[in-house]
Amino acid sequence: MLQLITEILGEKIVLDLYGNEDIFASISIAEIQDISQKNSSYTKDFNLPGSKTNNRVFQHFYNVNSVQTNYDARNKFSAYFTYDGYTIMTGYIRLNSVTQTRTEIFYNVNFYNQIGDLAANISDKFMRELDLSHLSHPYDESLGYNSIPDPDLANSAFFPQPTSGITYWALFNKGYEYKDTGGTETEVTPLLEFDTLTSTGGTFSGQYTPVHYFYFTPTIQVKELYNQIFVQAGYEMDSDFFNTAYFNRFYLPLTYSDSLYPLQATLPQFAFEQPGAFNYSAVTPYFCQNEVCSLSVTGGGYHNLVVPSGVTVDTISATTPQNYFSFQLYEPGYYNCRFSFDTTNTASTDNLMVLYCFRLKQDGALSGWSMAGGTYYVPSATTADTRVTFDFNFDSSTEAETLTNNYALILTSQNPLTGGTRTISNVAFELVPDNKSPRYIDGDFDYNLEFPENEFKQIDFIQSINKLFNLVVVPNIEFPNKLRVEPVIDYFHTGEVLDWTNKVDRNAPIIVTPTTSILKGTVSFNYQDEEDIGNSTFKSLVGRKFGTQTIQLNLDYKDADTPIDTGFSSQVDYVLPTPASYGFPTLPIHYLTVQENINGISTNFFNPYKTNPQLFYRGLLLPSSNLGEFSGTPSTVAWRVESPSAATESLVVEVFPQNNRFNTYPFGLSGFSHYTNFNKLDKYDPRELDFSCYEDMYDIYWKDYILDLSDDESRVLTCSVYLTPFEIQQLDFTEIILIDGNYYRINKISDYSLSRAGLANVQLVKKTRDYTPHRVRYFDLVGCNPVSTIHTSTDENATIYAYVGSYIRVGDECYVVQETTYNPSYTYERVNNYYYFASDTLQPVVFDSCAECQAAANDVYHNVSTPLVIYNETTC
C-alpha cells in the first residue's frame, strides 16, 4: 500500500490519495549531473482528493477568502512516500492548483526530490549572501607570513593560520602602485623579482621592500564554499573525493576588487580636534574612519593615536613649551596632512610667533629630520584662523625610518614677556592617505563581503565545479538530508552487478540507438573571457580562450556541439626572474597592462582589476635550494615578507609558494601531476617548464566518460523492465546492469509507478570500458627505531612526494619516505605535524640518515641538517 506522509509544525500527517490513480515518477543521470537542468518535477503531476485531512493541510486553498494561518500552503513542505511500510522516496511536495467542481474538490501537486529542492533553494541566491562569519579573523600584518606554511604538513601550534588552511592568503601578481612620474612605488608594491637580500633595487628580495600583508589575496577552499552552500540550503554533503588532501588544495581567489586592496577595506582618517585654549595641556588624538571626529580632552598626559591595525601606545611628556601630536604608520604610502589652529594676541605692540613642524620621532626623542614646517606670526591686537596643508611620503627605505618610528606634529609658541594675552586654541589635525596608500579594516575580515553584490550566484558556482570535475550529485538512500557528491570516474561502474536479463519485457519494443542522443559530434570545454595580459594576449594570438579544448568525436553530426561551460576563467602563469634564469618560481597573472603617455614617453602599467571567478591549485612550497636550478645546490635566492612583529621590518622566506596551474610545478609525478584547466598544451610564458606530456582536467575527469559514450561499440538500450518501487529506491546509479551478456549503466528510468510493482521505461548505456579514478600516488614512511611503517598517499598528504628519499621527523620518531604502489590490505592514513623548519625562514628541513634525524632536538626549529631538495620528473 502506498502512503504519502508529510510533517507540518511538528505534526505527522498521512495525506489521502485516490486509490485508483497511479503516481508515476522519473529519475535520470541528467538530473544528477546538472542539478539546474531538471529541478522541478520528480513525479508527474498527480491529484489529491479534497478530503478533510487534505483540506486542512492545504488550508482550504479552494476558498478564495481563506486566510493562511501559521504556514503558507503555497510553499513546499517536506514529504515522503512509503510502500508497504518502506520509504521509497523522500523530498518535497508543492501545490500546483486546486479545482472545484459541483461534486468534488481536488488538489494538483507534484513531488520532487532533494536535488530539485537544493537547486530551487540556491537558484536566486548570490555568493555574497553566504554566512562565512566562522572564518572571520583580524586583518593585520600576520596574514602574509602565517599563510605561507603548508597546512598539509605544518604544525599549526607554531604557525597559526586563520582557519587552518580553509582560507589562504595567496601571492599573485596583481600589479603595482605607481608614482605620478610613472615609476613603481616599490615601497608599497615591490617588484616581484628575485634579487640579493641586500638589494635596494625595489624587488621583493630587497631589505627595505618586503611584500606587505595587504598585497596577499584572500582565497577560500572550494570544498568549504561548496559545503556551506549545501549546509545553508538545508543539506549535508557526503563525499570521499571532497575529503581528500588533493581536492582541499583547490581554492577560489576573492579577486573582485579593482584595486590592490579588499572590497571591504577603506582609507582610514587619522583625526582629532581640541576645542578651547591650547595652553600646553595634554591632547588625546582620536581615530575615526570615513569622517572627521571631534574629541574634547582635559587632564594631563600624552596619548598616542590609535588605529585599528594595533598601534602600540607610546607616551611622551612635553618637557618644553611645545606639544606633540604623535602617531605611527605601519605601511608605506602617500599621506596628506592638514591641521589648523586659532590664535589670539591682545598685546598692543608685540607679535605672537607660532612655530609648527612635522617630523620623525624615534625612541621617545624628536629627530632632526623634518617633513614640513614653518612659522606663523600673529600681529598685535589680532585674532587669526590658521590652516596648514602638506603632503609626505612614508618611504620604508628612508634613512632611520623603521616601524619603531612615529611621526609628530609639533606646535611651539614664543610669547613676548610683556603685555596682553596670547592663546593658541581649537587645534584640529587630520591625516588622510591618498589612493596609493594602504586600506584598513575596522574589525575582523569578513570573507563574504569580498564577493560582488548581485553578480555571482551560488548555483553557478556549484554547477561550474560540477562541470570542471564532472561530478554527480546523488541523494543518500539512508539519510534524506545528505547528498553524495563524487566525480563520474570515481562513481560510475563501482556498484554491484544486477542481472536484469529476466526482468526485461520481451513483448515490448527493445530499441537500440546510437549515443548521439546523449552526446553530439563535438564536445567543447569552455571558460569565460578574461582581461588579464596572459589571457588576452593568448586569445589574440591563437584565436581561442586559454585552457579551452574542443574534442572531435568519432560520431556523425560533427557540426552539433555539446558545450561544457563553466563560470570560471582560466589561470595563466608567468615565470619570475631569478639569478639562474630557470623557469622554476611562477605566479598567476591577475593584472591588466595599460599603456599611457608620461611626458612624451609610452609607458606600460601593470594595474589591478576585478577578475572573473578563477580557481587555482595550492602547490608545494618550493625550497630555496630549488628556486634557481635542478642541481639542488644551496642557493641564496629568497624573498622578504612583512614581519608580524613591529620590532622587525621584514622576514626572509626561503621557500616560494607555488600556485601554478600544473599542480606539482616545477616537478612531474606520473600518475598524479596534471594541469588544472582543459588544455595541457597552452602556455603564455615561453620560459615556463613544459609538462604537456602529462594530463589536464579533460584527461582525468572527462576522457574515459567521453570515450565510453563515443566508442564504436557504445549503444543506448531502451526497454521495459519489471521493477518494484523498493528496487528503484535502492538504486544509486553506481550499479552495473547485466542484460543478455552485456553490461550497462542506468541513464534514465521513467514512468514507473510508486503504487505498485510493474514495468518501467528504462534507458541504459552500454559499458565499453572501466574508468580510471582520480589520480593517487602511494607512499610508505618506514621508521628508524622502532621499525614501523606508516602508509599514506596523496589523498591523505598531497605533497608527501617532495620528501621521497629523505628522513623526516613525525613527532618523536624518524622515518624515511619511500614510493610504493597501492595495496588493498593497507590502511592509508594522514601523517600530521612532520614539517620542520630551519629558523624562521620556513625552509623545510630533512635529514640524511636515521642517526642525524634522531640526534636532532624534538623541536619545530632545527638549525642542523640538510635543506630540502626536491628532484623528480622535471620536464617532458
C-alpha positions in Angstrom: 0.0 0.0 0.0 1.3 3.5 -0.9 1.2 6.3 1.6 2.2 10.0 1.2 3.3 11.4 4.6 4.1 15.0 5.5 5.0 16.8 8.6 3.7 20.3 9.4 4.5 22.2 12.5 5.7 19.0 14.2 2.6 17.0 13.3 3.0 13.9 11.1 0.0 13.8 8.7 -0.9 11.0 6.2 -2.4 12.6 3.1 -5.3 10.9 1.5 -4.7 9.5 -2.0 -7.0 8.4 -4.8 -6.9 4.6 -4.5 -7.4 4.1 -8.2 -4.8 6.6 -9.5 -1.2 5.6 -10.2 1.5 8.1 -9.4 4.4 8.0 -11.9 7.9 9.2 -11.3 11.2 9.6 -13.3 14.9 9.9 -12.5 17.9 10.3 -14.8 21.6 10.9 -14.9 21.0 14.3 -16.5 19.3 15.3 -13.2 22.2 14.3 -11.0 24.9 15.6 -13.3 23.4 19.0 -13.9 21.2 20.0 -11.0 20.0 23.2 -12.7 18.5 21.5 -15.8 15.7 19.5 -14.1 14.9 20.8 -10.7 11.1 20.8 -10.6 9.1 17.6 -11.0 10.4 14.3 -9.7 6.9 12.8 -10.3 4.4 13.7 -12.9 1.6 15.9 -11.6 -0.9 14.0 -9.7 -4.2 14.7 -7.9 -5.1 14.5 -4.2 -8.8 14.4 -3.2 -10.3 17.4 -1.3 -10.7 15.3 1.9 -11.0 16.7 5.4 -7.3 16.0 6.0 -6.1 17.3 2.7 -8.2 20.5 3.0 -6.6 21.1 6.4 -3.1 20.6 5.1 -3.7 22.9 2.1 -5.7 25.3 4.3 -8.9 25.2 2.1 -7.0 26.9 -0.7 -10.0 26.5 -3.0 -11.8 29.1 -0.9 -10.6 32.5 -2.3 -11.4 34.1 1.1 -9.4 31.6 3.1 -6.6 33.1 5.2 -3.2 31.4 5.6 -2.6 30.7 9.3 0.9 29.9 10.7 2.2 28.4 7.5 1.8 29.1 3.8 0.2 26.3 1.8 1.7 27.7 -1.4 5.2 26.9 -0.3 6.9 23.5 -0.4 6.8 21.2 2.5 8.7 18.1 3.2 7.1 14.7 2.5 7.9 11.1 1.7 6.3 8.1 0.1 6.1 4.7 1.7 5.3 1.4 0.0 4.3 -1.5 2.3 5.9 0.3 5.2 9.3 1.0 3.4 10.3 4.6 2.5 10.7 4.7 -1.3 11.0 8.4 -2.0 11.9 11.4 0.1 11.6 15.0 -1.0 9.1 17.9 -1.1 5.5 18.4 -2.3 4.3 21.6 -3.9 0.8 22.7 -4.7 0.2 23.5 -8.4 -3.5 24.2 -8.4 -6.9 23.3 -6.9 -10.0 22.5 -8.9 -13.6 22.7 -7.6 -16.5 21.1 -9.4 -20.1 20.5 -8.5 -19.2 17.2 -6.9 -15.6 17.4 -5.7 -12.5 19.3 -4.9 -9.1 18.0 -5.8 -5.5 19.4 -5.5 -3.0 19.0 -8.2 0.5 18.6 -6.9 3.9 17.3 -7.8 6.7 15.8 -5.8 10.4 16.5 -6.3 13.5 15.1 -4.6 16.3 16.7 -2.6 18.4 17.7 -5.7 15.5 19.6 -7.1 14.9 21.3 -3.7 18.6 22.2 -3.4 18.6 23.8 -6.9 15.4 25.7 -6.0 16.8 26.9 -2.7 20.0 28.4 -4.2 18.9 29.4 -7.7 18.3 33.1 -6.7 21.0 33.4 -4.0 24.4 35.1 -4.5 27.7 34.1 -3.1 27.8 37.3 -1.1 24.8 36.0 0.9 26.7 33.1 2.3 27.3 33.3 6.1 31.1 32.9 6.4 31.4 34.5 9.8 33.0 31.4 11.2 36.1 32.2 9.0 36.4 35.8 10.2 39.7 37.0 11.7 41.7 40.2 12.2 43.2 41.8 9.1 46.7 42.6 10.1 50.4 42.2 9.4 50.4 38.5 10.4 48.3 37.3 7.4 51.0 37.0 4.8 53.7 35.3 6.8 51.3 33.0 8.6 49.7 31.8 5.4 52.9 30.5 3.9 53.3 27.3 5.9 51.6 24.3 4.3 48.5 23.1 6.3 49.2 19.7 4.7 52.4 19.5 6.7 52.8 22.3 9.3 52.3 22.2 13.0 49.6 24.8 13.4 50.5 25.3 17.1 53.7 27.0 15.9 52.4 28.6 12.7 48.8 29.5 13.2 46.8 30.1 10.1 43.5 31.9 10.2 41.1 28.9 9.9 43.8 26.2 9.4 44.1 26.2 5.7 40.4 26.6 4.9 41.3 30.1 3.9 44.7 31.0 2.4 46.2 34.4 1.6 48.0 33.7 -1.6 50.7 35.5 -3.5 49.6 36.5 -7.1 50.9 39.3 -9.3 48.1 41.8 -9.0 50.0 44.7 -10.5 51.7 47.7 -8.8 51.2 51.1 -7.5 52.9 53.9 -9.5 54.3 57.3 -8.9 52.9 60.2 -10.8 56.0 60.2 -12.8 55.5 56.6 -13.9 57.9 54.8 -11.7 56.8 51.9 -9.5 56.1 52.6 -5.8 58.3 49.8 -4.7 57.9 50.7 -1.0 54.2 49.9 -1.4 54.3 47.2 -4.1 57.8 45.8 -4.6 58.8 44.3 -7.9 58.1 40.6 -7.8 61.6 39.6 -8.9 64.3 37.7 -7.1 67.5 39.7 -6.2 70.1 39.6 -3.5 68.8 40.0 0.1 70.9 43.2 0.5 69.5 44.8 -2.7 67.9 48.2 -2.6 66.6 47.9 -6.1 63.0 47.7 -5.1 62.4 43.9 -5.6 60.7 41.7 -3.0 64.1 40.3 -2.1 65.3 43.8 -1.0 65.9 44.7 2.6 63.5 47.7 2.6 60.8 46.4 0.2 59.1 43.3 1.6 55.7 42.1 0.4 53.2 43.7 2.6 50.3 41.8 4.0 47.7 43.8 2.1 49.2 42.5 -1.2 48.3 38.9 -0.4 45.0 37.8 -1.9 42.3 36.2 0.3 41.2 32.8 -1.0 38.8 30.1 0.3 38.9 26.3 -0.3 36.4 25.2 -2.9 35.3 22.4 -0.6 34.3 24.9 2.1 32.3 27.1 -0.2 30.6 24.1 -1.8 29.8 22.6 1.6 28.5 25.9 3.0 26.1 26.3 0.1 24.7 22.9 0.9 24.5 23.4 4.6 22.9 26.8 4.4 20.3 25.3 1.9 19.4 22.7 4.5 21.6 19.7 3.3 24.7 17.9 4.3 27.4 16.9 1.7 28.8 13.4 1.7 31.9 12.9 -0.4 35.1 10.8 -0.4 36.6 12.9 -3.1 36.0 16.2 -1.4 37.7 14.9 1.8 41.0 14.2 0.0 44.0 16.4 0.8 44.3 16.7 -3.0 40.9 18.3 -3.5 41.4 20.5 -0.4 44.1 22.3 -2.3 41.7 23.9 -4.8 40.9 27.5 -3.8 38.8 30.3 -5.1 40.6 33.7 -5.0 38.4 36.6 -4.0 39.7 39.0 -6.7 36.6 41.1 -7.2 38.2 44.4 -6.3 39.6 46.7 -9.0 42.3 47.8 -6.6 45.1 46.0 -4.7 43.0 46.0 -1.6 40.0 44.1 -0.4 36.5 45.4 -1.3 35.7 45.9 2.4 38.8 47.9 3.1 38.7 51.7 3.3 41.2 54.5 3.5 41.5 55.5 7.2 41.5 59.0 8.5 43.6 60.0 11.5 41.9 63.0 13.0 41.3 64.8 16.3 40.1 68.2 17.3 40.9 70.0 20.6 38.4 72.8 21.3 39.4 75.5 23.7 42.7 77.0 24.8 45.9 75.1 23.9 47.9 76.3 26.9 50.4 73.4 26.6 47.9 71.0 28.1 47.5 67.4 27.1 45.6 66.4 23.9 44.3 63.0 23.1 44.4 62.2 19.3 41.4 60.3 18.1 40.8 57.8 15.3 37.8 57.7 13.2 37.0 56.1 9.8 35.4 57.9 6.9 34.7 61.0 8.9 36.4 63.7 10.9 35.8 63.1 14.6 35.9 65.5 17.5 37.1 64.8 21.0 37.4 67.2 23.8 40.0 66.2 26.4 41.2 67.7 29.6 43.8 66.5 32.0 47.5 65.6 31.9 49.4 63.0 30.0 50.2 62.2 26.4 48.3 59.6 24.4 49.3 58.1 21.1 47.0 58.0 18.1 45.3 54.6 17.9 44.5 52.9 14.6 42.7 49.6 14.0 45.8 47.6 13.0 47.0 47.7 16.6 49.5 50.6 17.0 51.4 50.4 20.2 50.9 53.2 22.8 53.9 55.4 23.3 53.8 58.1 25.9 55.9 61.2 25.8 55.8 64.0 28.2 56.2 67.6 27.0 59.1 69.0 28.8 59.5 72.1 26.7 56.9 74.7 25.7 55.6 72.6 22.8 53.0 70.0 22.2 53.4 66.7 20.3 50.6 65.1 18.3 52.2 61.7 17.5 51.1 58.6 15.5 52.7 55.6 14.0 52.3 54.4 10.4 52.8 50.7 9.7 52.6 50.9 5.9 54.4 53.0 3.3 52.4 55.3 1.2 51.5 58.9 0.4 49.7 60.9 3.1 48.1 64.3 3.2 48.4 66.2 6.4 46.1 69.1 7.4 46.0 70.9 10.6 44.6 74.2 11.9 44.7 76.4 15.0 43.3 79.7 16.2 45.4 82.4 17.7 44.7 85.5 19.7 47.1 88.2 20.6 45.8 91.2 22.6 49.2 92.7 23.1 49.3 96.3 22.0 52.7 96.1 20.2 54.3 92.6 20.3 53.8 89.8 17.8 52.9 86.2 18.7 55.2 83.7 16.9 53.9 80.2 16.3 56.3 77.5 15.1 54.9 74.3 13.5 56.9 71.3 12.5 56.1 67.8 11.2 59.0 65.4 11.8 60.1 61.9 12.8 60.1 60.9 16.4 62.3 57.9 17.3 62.8 56.2 20.6 61.0 58.9 22.6 63.0 61.7 21.1 62.5 64.1 18.2 64.9 63.5 15.4 66.2 66.4 13.4 64.6 65.1 10.2 61.7 67.4 9.4 59.0 66.6 6.8 57.5 70.1 6.8 57.5 73.2 8.9 57.1 76.9 9.1 56.5 80.0 11.2 53.3 81.9 11.6 53.2 85.5 13.0 50.1 86.8 14.7 50.3 90.6 14.8 49.3 92.5 18.0 45.6 93.0 18.6 44.7 90.2 16.1 42.7 87.0 16.1 43.7 84.6 13.3 42.4 81.3 12.0 45.4 79.4 10.5 45.3 76.3 8.2 48.3 74.3 7.1 48.3 71.6 4.4 51.2 69.5 3.1 51.9 66.0 1.7 54.6 63.5 2.6 55.6 60.0 1.5 56.3 57.3 4.1 59.2 55.5 2.4 60.5 52.5 4.3 63.9 52.8 2.8 64.4 56.4 4.1 67.3 56.8 6.5 66.5 55.9 10.1 62.9 55.3 9.1 61.7 52.0 10.6 58.5 50.7 12.1 59.7 51.9 15.5 59.4 55.5 14.3 56.4 57.8 15.0 55.6 61.0 13.2 54.9 64.0 15.3 53.2 67.3 14.7 54.8 70.0 16.9 53.4 73.3 17.8 55.5 75.8 19.7 54.6 79.3 20.7 57.1 82.0 21.7 55.2 84.7 23.6 56.6 88.1 24.3 57.3 88.7 28.0 55.2 91.7 28.5 51.7 93.0 27.7 48.4 91.4 26.7 47.1 87.9 26.4 48.1 85.4 23.9 46.5 82.0 23.2 46.6 79.1 20.8 43.2 77.3 20.7 41.0 75.0 18.7 43.7 72.8 17.4 42.5 70.4 14.7 44.6 67.7 13.0 43.8 65.3 10.1 46.0 62.8 8.3 44.5 61.3 5.1 46.2 58.7 3.0 45.8 59.2 -0.7 44.6 56.4 -3.1 48.1 55.0 -3.3 48.2 54.2 0.4 47.1 51.0 2.2 43.5 50.5 3.3 42.4 49.4 6.7 39.5 47.3 8.0 37.9 48.3 11.2 37.2 45.0 12.9 37.5 41.4 11.5 37.9 40.5 7.9 34.6 39.1 6.5 35.1 36.8 3.6 31.5 37.0 2.2 32.0 40.8 1.8 34.7 40.1 -0.9 32.1 38.7 -3.3 30.4 41.3 -5.5 26.8 42.2 -4.9 24.2 40.6 -7.2 26.7 39.1 -9.6 27.9 35.5 -8.8 25.1 33.1 -7.9 25.5 30.1 -5.7 24.0 27.7 -8.2 26.5 28.9 -10.9 29.4 28.1 -8.5 28.1 24.6 -7.8 27.4 23.9 -11.5 30.9 25.2 -12.5 32.6 23.0 -10.0 30.4 20.0 -11.1 31.4 20.6 -14.8 35.1 21.1 -14.1 35.4 17.8 -12.1 32.5 16.0 -13.9 30.6 15.5 -10.6 27.4 13.8 -9.9 25.1 14.8 -7.0 23.0 11.8 -5.7 20.5 11.6 -2.9 21.7 9.4 0.0 19.4 6.4 0.3 19.5 6.2 4.1 19.7 9.9 5.1 17.3 12.2 3.3 19.2 15.4 4.0 22.5 14.1 2.7 23.7 14.4 -0.9 26.5 12.3 -2.3 29.0 14.3 -4.5 31.6 12.4 -6.5 33.4 12.5 -9.9 31.8 10.3 -12.5 35.1 8.5 -12.9 35.1 7.6 -9.2 31.3 6.8 -9.1 30.0 5.0 -12.2 30.6 1.3 -12.6 31.6 0.9 -8.9 28.4 -0.7 -7.6 27.1 -4.3 -7.6 26.2 -6.2 -10.8 22.4 -6.6 -11.2 21.2 -9.2 -13.7 18.1 -7.8 -15.3 18.0 -10.3 -18.2 14.9 -12.0 -17.0 13.2 -8.7 -15.9 13.1 -7.3 -19.5 9.6 -7.4 -21.1 10.3 -9.2 -24.4 6.8 -8.5 -25.7 7.5 -4.7 -25.6 9.8 -3.0 -28.1 13.5 -3.1 -27.4 15.1 -0.1 -29.0 18.8 0.4 -29.7 20.0 3.8 -30.7 23.5 5.5 -31.1 24.8 7.6 -28.3 24.4 10.7 -30.4 21.1 11.1 -28.5 23.3 11.8 -25.4 26.4 13.2 -26.9 26.8 15.2 -30.1 29.7 15.0 -32.6 31.8 17.7 -30.9 32.4 18.4 -27.2 33.7 21.9 -26.3 35.2 22.6 -22.9 34.9 26.4 -22.3 36.0 29.1 -19.9 34.8 32.7 -19.5 36.7 35.5 -21.2 39.4 37.2 -19.0 41.1 40.6 -19.5 44.5 39.9 -17.9 47.6 40.2 -20.1 48.1 36.5 -20.3 44.5 35.5 -21.3 44.1 38.5 -23.7 47.5 38.0 -25.4 46.9 34.3 -25.9 43.5 34.8 -27.4 44.7 37.5 -29.8 47.5 35.2 -31.0 45.7 31.8 -31.0 42.1 32.8 -31.6 40.6 31.0 -28.6 40.4 31.3 -24.9 43.3 30.0 -22.8 42.8 26.5 -21.4 39.9 25.5 -23.6 39.6 22.4 -25.7 37.3 21.1 -28.4 37.1 17.3 -28.8 36.0 15.9 -32.2 34.3 12.6 -31.6 34.1 9.6 -33.9 30.4 10.4 -34.5 28.1 11.9 -37.1 26.7 15.4 -36.7 30.2 16.9 -36.1 28.7 20.3 -36.5 26.5 19.7 -33.5 28.2 20.8 -30.3 27.9 19.6 -26.7 29.2 22.6 -24.7 30.7 22.1 -21.2 30.7 25.7 -20.0 32.0 26.8 -16.6 31.5 30.1 -14.9 35.3 30.3 -14.4 38.1 31.8 -16.4 41.4 30.0 -16.8 44.5 30.8 -14.8 47.6 31.9 -16.7 51.1 31.9 -15.2 54.4 33.7 -15.8 57.9 33.0 -14.7 59.6 35.2 -12.1 63.2 36.3 -13.0 65.8 34.6 -10.9 69.6 34.9 -10.9 70.0 31.5 -12.6 67.3 32.3 -15.1 65.4 29.0 -14.7 61.7 28.7 -15.0 61.0 27.4 -11.5 59.2 30.1 -9.5 56.0 31.2 -11.1 53.0 33.4 -10.2 49.4 33.6 -11.6 48.7 36.7 -13.6 46.0 38.9 -12.1 46.7 42.3 -13.7 46.0 44.3 -16.8 48.6 46.0 -18.9 47.7 49.6 -19.7 49.8 51.9 -21.9 49.9 55.6 -21.0 51.9 58.6 -22.3 54.1 60.1 -19.5 56.0 63.2 -20.5 56.0 62.1 -24.1 57.2 58.5 -23.3 54.9 55.5 -23.8 54.9 53.6 -20.5 53.3 50.3 -19.6 51.5 50.0 -16.3 50.5 46.7 -14.6 47.2 47.6 -13.0 44.9 45.5 -10.7 41.4 44.8 -11.9 38.3 42.8 -11.0 38.5 39.3 -12.4 36.0 36.6 -13.1 36.0 33.6 -10.7 39.2 31.7 -11.3 40.2 28.6 -9.4 43.8 27.7 -8.6 45.6 24.7 -7.0 47.8 25.4 -3.9 51.0 23.7 -4.9 54.1 22.8 -2.8 56.4 25.2 -1.0 59.4 25.3 -3.3 62.6 25.4 -1.2 65.3 28.0 -2.0 67.6 25.1 -2.9 65.3 24.5 -5.9 64.4 28.1 -6.8 67.1 28.6 -9.4 68.4 25.2 -10.6 67.9 21.5 -11.0 71.1 20.5 -9.1 69.9 21.4 -5.7 73.0 23.4 -4.8 72.1 25.6 -1.8 71.1 29.0 -3.0 70.8 32.5 -1.6 67.7 33.1 -3.7 64.9 34.2 -1.3 62.3 36.9 -0.7 61.0 39.0 2.1 57.6 39.3 3.7 56.4 42.0 6.1 57.0 40.9 9.7 54.1 40.3 12.0 56.2 41.9 14.7 56.7 45.7 14.9 60.2 45.1 16.1 61.3 43.6 12.8 60.6 45.2 9.5 60.7 42.1 7.4 61.4 38.3 7.5 63.5 36.4 5.0 61.5 33.5 3.4 63.5 30.7 1.9 60.5 28.9 0.3 58.3 30.0 -2.5 54.6 29.1 -2.6 53.9 27.6 -6.0 50.3 28.2 -7.2 50.9 27.2 -10.8 48.1 25.6 -12.9 50.3 22.5 -13.1 49.6 21.1 -9.7 53.2 19.8 -8.9 55.1 22.5 -10.7 58.1 22.6 -11.3 58.2 18.8 -10.9 56.3 16.0 -12.5 54.9 13.0 -10.8 53.5 10.4 -13.2 50.0 9.3 -12.2 49.3 12.4 -10.1 50.5 15.6 -11.8 48.2 17.4 -14.1 47.1 20.9 -15.4 44.0 22.3 -13.7 42.5 23.6 -16.9 41.2 21.7 -20.0 44.3 22.1 -22.3 47.8 21.0 -21.2 49.3 22.4 -24.4 48.5 26.0 -23.7 51.4 28.2 -22.5 51.8 32.0 -22.2 55.3 32.4 -21.0 57.9 30.6 -23.1 60.2 30.3 -20.1 57.7 28.1 -18.3 58.7 24.4 -18.0 57.0 22.0 -20.4 54.8 19.4 -18.8 52.5 18.9 -21.8 53.1 15.1 -21.8 51.2 14.9 -18.5 47.4 15.2 -18.1 44.8 18.0 -17.8 41.3 18.2 -16.4 39.8 16.7 -19.6 42.2 13.7 -19.5 41.4 12.9 -15.8 37.8 13.7 -15.3 36.2 13.6 -18.7 38.1 11.5 -21.2 37.1 8.0 -20.0 33.4 9.1 -19.9 33.5 10.7 -23.3 35.3 7.7 -24.9 32.9 5.4 -23.3 29.9 7.2 -24.9 31.6 7.6 -28.3 33.1 4.1 -28.6 32.2 2.2 -31.8 30.5 -0.5 -29.6 28.6 2.0 -27.4 24.8 1.8 -27.6 21.8 3.2 -25.9 19.3 0.4 -25.0 15.7 1.4 -24.2 13.4 -1.3 -22.9 10.6 -2.1 -20.4 11.9 -3.7 -17.2 9.8 -5.1 -14.4 10.7 -3.3 -11.2 9.2 -2.8 -7.8 9.2 0.7 -6.1 11.5 -0.5 -3.4 14.1 -1.8 -6.0 14.1 1.6 -7.7 14.5 3.3 -4.3 17.7 1.3 -3.7 19.4 2.4 -6.9 22.1 5.0 -6.6 23.5 4.8 -10.2 26.7 3.0 -9.3 25.1 -0.3 -10.4 26.3 -2.3 -13.4 23.3 -3.8 -15.2 23.7 -7.2 -16.9 21.3 -8.0 -19.8 22.0 -10.8 -22.3 25.7 -10.9 -21.6 26.3 -7.2 -22.0 27.0 -4.7 -19.2 25.3 -1.3 -19.0 24.8 1.6 -16.6 21.5 3.3 -15.9 20.9 6.5 -17.7 17.2 7.1 -17.0 14.2 5.4 -15.5 10.9 7.0 -16.4 7.1 6.4 -15.9 7.4 3.9 -13.1 4.6 3.5 -10.6 5.0 4.4 -7.0 1.9 2.5 -6.0 2.7 -1.0 -7.4 5.3 -3.2 -9.0 5.3 -3.1 -12.7 7.0 -2.2 -15.9 9.2 0.9 -16.1 10.7 2.5 -19.1 14.5 2.1 -18.7 17.3 3.7 -20.7 20.7 2.0 -20.4 24.1 2.9 -21.8 26.4 0.1 -22.8 29.6 -0.1 -20.8 32.7 -0.3 -23.1 35.5 0.3 -20.6 36.4 0.7 -17.0 37.0 4.2 -15.7 40.3 5.2 -14.1 39.6 7.0 -10.8 41.2 10.4 -9.9 44.9 10.1 -9.7 46.6 8.9 -6.5 50.2 8.0 -5.6 51.2 5.9 -2.6 54.0 6.1 -0.1 55.4 4.4 2.9 57.1 6.1 5.9 59.5 3.4 7.2 60.5 4.0 10.8 64.1 4.0 12.1 63.7 2.7 15.6 61.5 1.1 16.4 60.9 -0.2 12.9 57.3 0.6 11.9 55.6 1.7 8.8 53.0 4.4 8.1 51.1 4.0 4.8 49.9 7.3 3.2 49.1 8.7 -0.2 48.5 12.0 -2.0 44.8 11.7 -0.9 46.0 12.0 2.7 49.1 14.2 2.3 49.1 15.9 -1.1 52.8 17.0 -1.0 54.4 14.0 0.6 56.1 13.1 -2.7 58.5 16.0 -2.1 60.2 14.1 0.7 60.9 10.8 -1.1 64.3 9.5 -0.2 64.6 11.9 2.8 64.4 11.2 6.5 61.8 13.3 8.4 60.5 13.5 11.9 56.9 12.7 12.8 56.5 13.6 16.5 59.4 11.9 18.3 60.1 9.3 15.6 62.1 9.4 12.4 61.1 7.9 9.1 62.4 7.6 5.6 59.8 8.3 2.8 59.6 5.7 0.1 57.4 5.5 -3.0 55.3 2.4 -3.3 52.1 1.1 -5.0 48.6 0.6 -3.8 48.0 -2.4 -1.5 44.3 -3.2 -0.7 45.3 -4.7 2.6 46.8 -1.5 3.9 45.1 1.3 5.8 46.2 4.6 4.4 46.3 7.5 6.9 47.1 11.1 7.1 50.5 12.0 8.6 50.3 15.1 10.8 53.0 17.5 12.0 56.0 16.3 10.1 57.1 19.6 8.7 60.2 21.1 10.4 61.8 24.4 9.6 65.2 26.0 9.7 65.0 29.0 11.9 62.0 31.3 10.8 62.8 31.1 7.1 60.2 28.4 6.6 62.8 26.3 4.8 61.9 22.6 5.1 64.5 20.5 7.0 65.2 16.9 6.2 67.9 14.5 7.3 70.4 12.4 5.6 70.2 9.4 7.9 68.3 7.9 10.8 71.2 8.8 13.1 71.1 12.5 12.1 67.4 12.6 12.4 67.3 11.0 15.8 70.1 13.3 17.1 68.0 16.5 16.3 66.1 18.1 19.1 62.4 17.4 19.2 61.6 21.0 18.3 59.8 22.7 15.4 63.0 24.6 14.6 66.2 22.7 13.5 69.3 24.6 12.5 71.2 21.5 11.7 70.6 19.0 8.8 70.2 19.4 5.1 67.8 21.8 3.4 65.1 20.0 1.4 66.0 19.5 -2.3 63.2 18.1 -4.5 64.1 16.3 -7.7 61.6 14.3 -9.6 60.5 14.1 -13.2 61.3 17.7 -14.2 60.0 18.2 -17.7 58.7 16.3 -20.7 
